[in-house]
Amino acid sequence: MKVLVLEDDWERIKQFTDWRMQGHEVTITKTVGEVISELEQNEFDLLCLDHDLGEHVYVESIGAEETGYLVALWLSQNPERSPDTIVLHSLNRPGRDNMKSALPRAQTFPFVWMHTLEELFNLEKFRGKE
């Protein structure tokens, strides 16, 4: 499976890169520009979006310069570039809710539950995807 991740926390990045050992192709991005560039150039099966980037915690998504919300807005305007599965993993509930408003079909899965998401990778529908 091809996975695209927007995350800037090194501990979280390590957990996402561990998925490579399960045979998944994982691309890590740390900025809004990087993730949008990847979405423009490549197709992914799964996108995992964090809200707060650059070591900032934003109470409001609107007006913030570097948040996953900007990616959610971009995807809402470019649905043809949207992966089949989107997971909003931010622990910032208001930020996650704002992203969900722009991407209603996205799954909300706070990062602390990511071990459960990893179990989903073992489901039959994901086997054999490159």
C-alpha positions as CSV (number, residue, x, y, z in Angstrom):
1,M,0.0,0.0,0.0
2,K,1.2,3.5,-0.8
3,V,0.9,5.7,2.3
4,L,1.4,9.5,2.5
5,V,1.8,11.1,5.9
6,L,1.8,14.7,7.0
7,E,3.5,14.8,10.3
8,D,6.4,16.8,11.9
9,D,6.9,15.1,15.2
10,W,9.9,12.7,15.2
11,E,8.4,10.1,17.5
12,R,5.3,9.9,15.4
13,I,7.3,9.8,12.2
14,K,9.2,6.8,13.6
15,Q,6.0,4.9,14.1
16,F,4.8,5.7,10.6
17,T,8.2,4.6,9.1
18,D,7.9,1.3,11.0
19,W,5.0,0.5,8.6
20,R,7.7,0.1,5.9
21,M,8.7,-3.2,7.7
22,Q,5.2,-4.4,7.0
23,G,5.8,-3.9,3.3
24,H,4.1,-0.6,2.8
25,E,5.5,2.3,0.8
26,V,5.5,5.3,3.2
27,T,6.2,8.9,2.2
28,I,6.6,11.3,5.1
29,T,6.0,15.0,4.5
30,K,6.4,17.7,7.1
31,T,4.9,20.8,5.4
32,V,1.7,21.7,3.6
33,G,3.7,22.4,0.4
34,E,5.4,19.0,0.5
35,V,2.2,17.0,1.0
36,I,0.3,18.9,-1.7
37,S,3.3,18.4,-4.1
38,E,3.2,14.7,-3.5
39,L,-0.6,14.6,-4.0
40,E,-0.2,16.5,-7.3
41,Q,2.5,14.1,-8.6
42,N,1.5,10.7,-7.2
43,E,-1.4,8.5,-6.2
44,F,-1.7,7.1,-2.7
45,D,-4.0,4.5,-1.1
46,L,-3.9,6.2,2.3
47,L,-3.3,9.7,3.5
48,C,-2.7,10.4,7.2
49,L,-3.0,14.1,8.2
50,D,-1.9,15.9,11.3
51,H,-3.3,19.3,12.0
52,D,-0.6,21.2,14.0
53,L,2.7,21.6,12.2
54,G,5.9,23.5,12.9
55,E,5.7,22.8,16.6
56,H,2.7,25.0,17.0
57,V,-0.7,24.2,18.4
58,Y,-3.5,26.1,16.7
59,V,-6.8,26.7,18.3
60,E,-8.2,28.0,15.1
61,S,-7.5,26.5,11.7
62,I,-8.6,29.5,9.7
63,G,-5.8,32.0,9.3
64,A,-3.1,29.6,10.5
65,E,-0.2,29.4,8.0
66,E,0.8,25.7,8.3
67,T,-1.8,23.2,9.3
68,G,-3.4,20.0,7.9
69,Y,-6.6,22.0,7.5
70,L,-5.0,23.8,4.5
71,V,-4.4,20.3,2.9
72,A,-8.0,19.3,3.7
73,L,-9.2,22.5,1.9
74,W,-7.0,21.8,-1.1
75,L,-8.3,18.2,-1.3
76,S,-11.9,19.5,-1.1
77,Q,-11.1,21.6,-4.2
78,N,-9.1,18.9,-5.9
79,P,-11.1,15.7,-5.2
80,E,-9.6,13.9,-8.1
81,R,-6.2,13.9,-6.2
82,S,-7.8,12.5,-3.0
83,P,-6.6,9.0,-1.9
84,D,-9.3,6.4,-1.3
85,T,-8.7,6.5,2.5
86,I,-7.9,9.6,4.6
87,V,-7.2,9.4,8.3
88,L,-7.1,12.6,10.4
89,H,-4.8,11.6,13.2
90,S,-4.3,14.9,15.0
91,L,-4.8,15.0,18.8
92,N,-6.0,18.6,18.4
93,R,-9.7,18.0,18.4
94,P,-10.9,21.4,17.1
95,G,-8.3,21.2,14.3
96,R,-9.3,17.6,13.5
97,D,-13.0,18.6,13.4
98,N,-12.1,21.5,11.0
99,M,-10.3,19.1,8.7
100,K,-13.3,16.7,8.9
101,S,-15.7,19.5,7.9
102,A,-13.6,20.0,4.7
103,L,-13.3,16.2,4.2
104,P,-16.5,14.6,5.4
105,R,-15.6,11.1,4.3
106,A,-12.3,11.1,6.2
107,Q,-11.8,8.9,9.2
108,T,-10.9,10.5,12.5
109,F,-8.4,8.4,14.3
110,P,-6.4,10.2,17.0
111,F,-2.7,9.3,16.9
112,V,-2.8,7.5,20.2
113,W,-5.0,4.9,18.4
114,M,-2.6,4.4,15.5
115,H,-1.7,0.9,16.6
116,T,-5.3,0.0,15.9
117,L,-5.0,1.5,12.4
118,E,-1.9,-0.6,11.8
119,E,-4.0,-3.6,12.4
120,L,-6.3,-2.5,9.6
121,F,-3.3,-2.9,7.2
122,N,-3.5,-6.6,7.8
123,L,-7.1,-6.7,6.4
124,E,-7.6,-8.6,3.1
125,K,-8.5,-5.4,1.2
126,F,-5.0,-4.0,1.7
127,R,-3.0,-7.2,0.9
128,G,-1.2,-7.2,-2.3
129,K,-1.4,-3.4,-2.9
130,E,2.0,-1.8,-3.8
